[in-house]
């Protein structure tokens, strides 16, 4: 539990750092876009505004998920993690839709070719956002956190839109007359990539929220660990559900029907310990003991 809490706190700190980065880049992109006549850069700046809100949602979700179990939430607050991821993915999809609408409208407006220095701003944005995206994604993969992965995707989509704007502005600058709207086409192209990333995060997060069964490898590891415990004849029903970054297991194991209740209780504790050692992500194991083979006749 402490390890999970530390991971959630680390993710929250990265989300907080992301908010600061987005605030700085947002001001730089909008300012440079207005002065340098680049619609793609202005649109990219407003997309960074949404990223600030998204990072705030991710930060809040991770902070809540890190809270310990209490009387009202006996299984902890882990569900706040996929909720934060879903909200983050919805923000990504909203950003893609808004940017697409604005880009289409800009295609029919008179345009002035962007200024060359807007390219320098975009290069800086791509480098900074891709670097931070990799930092967040590394922790997301280590913890299997969809919320952190959503935050990493936000930063990567910002890098993608900036790269697309760079290409569009370059074409608008060096191309013949009539190519001034190339940066708007580039922004429109980036919308498709942004929307894809939003859906990529949304569906797995929704599955976590709906207690969809985890990968079969997790279930198999639980079964294998329990079978190796002395006194366990076989494992039967095995249910595993994800709660934030952790798993909760309901497991039925067969033992010799002639042993005492005390002996069965000890086996159940050994099974629980073995599973948690084999799969560190498991927070708790509920073991149900079932008799295997003949059972003693009832007394009386």
Secondary structure, 3 states (H helix, E strand, C coil): CHHHHHHHHHHHHHHHHHHHHHHHHHHHHHHHHHHHCCHHHHHHHHHHHHHHHHHHHHHHHHHHHCCCCCCCCCCCCCHHHHHHHHHHHHHHHHHHHHHHHHHHHHCCCCCCCCCCHHHHHHHHHHHHHHHHHHHHHHHHHHHCCHHHHHHHHHHHHHHHHHHHHHHHHHHHHHCCCCCCCHHHHHHHHHHHHHHHHHHHHHHHHHHHHCCCCCCHHHHHHHHHHHHCCCCEEEEEEEEEEEECCEEEEEEEEEEECCCCHHHHHHHHHHHHHHHHHHCCCEEEEEEEEEEECCCCCCCC
